[in-house]
Amino acid sequence: MSPTRLRLCHQSWPLGARTYIMGILNVTPDSFSDGGRFVDPQAALRHAEEMVRNGADIIDVGGESTRPGFIPVTAEEELARVLPVVTSLVRDLGVLVSVDTSKAEVAGSCLAAGAVMINDVRGLRRDPAIARFCAEAGAALVVMHDLPVNAGAGLMDAILQDLAESVAVAREAGLEPDQIVVDPGVGFGKDVAGNLQLMRELSRLQEMGLPTLLGTSRKSTIGRVLDLPVNERVEGTAATVALGIAAGVDIVRVHDVKEMSRVARMADAIVRGWPARE
């Protein structure tokens, strides 16, 4: 039986009533979209406050870029970037915090500081010990698909199989289905044709019977289709968010929180029924 709630430590979200908004907070100097804007902790906190006011349900803090050609950083450097921000968000603002990391050391420290979710874009393939930290904390874990896959008849089968392997690692570490979120990884290991096919077949993600997350915000596929730079991809992102909600996703990870929160509310009213908010 599919979970009816997503567990986030001592809190939980009912699933199916509406779409949840994850606001992106990159505290890196080289993020593809907003690199360097929020490296200063105070600037990061102000931006997080703005996202919460505009409808973010959770803030996803990232300290290492995953853009093509990114420069890896040590766990120590990543922690120096994210831990002060996570601590302040939890202690001073009282917001729910996710941490975008593929390092167990970073995940463990941030969970101890009050984060309720870890967003692992490597799907536990880089550091499976992340799952154990989440299990011990009672936190949620997002496992994303991040392996090369070609467009064609077997694309979605391959994605589901790879995600199932990540989920199996999480379950073996002690995580329950109501703690595991699957993300098909738009933009990771897939070309434009593959990303577009993934979006067309996105409803198949429901076959896994787990909470789902979609991260398309400002991605390069949108830029390629519309021939637009990264700061002009709001409308393209909105199209993917609306289609994602129609396909059943539970969480959308976005930069433009105010605009995408409105898109989600309208799409929820159509797909899930009015009213779309609790």
Secondary structure as UniProt FT lines:
FT   STRAND          5..8
FT   TURN            9..10
FT   STRAND          11..14
FT   STRAND          20..26
FT   TURN            32..38
FT   HELIX           41..53
FT   TURN            54..55
FT   STRAND          58..62
FT   TURN            68..69
FT   HELIX           75..88
FT   HELIX           89..93
FT   STRAND          97..100
FT   HELIX           104..112
FT   TURN            113..114
FT   STRAND          117..120
FT   TURN            121..124
FT   HELIX           129..137
FT   STRAND          140..144
FT   TURN            153..154
FT   HELIX           155..172
FT   TURN            173..174
FT   HELIX           177..179
FT   STRAND          180..183
FT   TURN            186..187
FT   HELIX           192..200
FT   HELIX           202..208
FT   STRAND          212..214
FT   TURN            217..218
FT   HELIX           220..226
FT   HELIX           230..232
FT   HELIX           234..246
FT   TURN            247..248
FT   STRAND          251..254
FT   HELIX           257..271
//
